[in-house]
Amino acid sequence: MQKARRHNKIYESFENGIDQIKSKDSISFRKQVMKQLSIASSNAYYKRIKGHRGHSLAEVEAINSLFKKFGVTENIWSEPTPE
């Protein structure tokens, strides 16, 4: 899939990946993503999930690494969801 780029940011949703995280791991995953990306609020976190805020290449790699840690390796990224 070709990722949408603007100003060296990747605007893609990772909701597909989130849907694959086990319920028991969802809070831990959220906390780790927020820490890794220096996200302070739930609102900012959800905007990132939906692809409304861009991700740098380093952030995409960090997100992919966290998904791998939680056992999700495929079908993570998709087009941004409408605001």
Summary of the structure (lengths in Angstrom):
residues: 83
radius of gyration: 11.7
end to end distance: 21.5
largest distance: 36.3
contacts: 212
relative contact order: 0.28
helix: 49%
strand: 8%
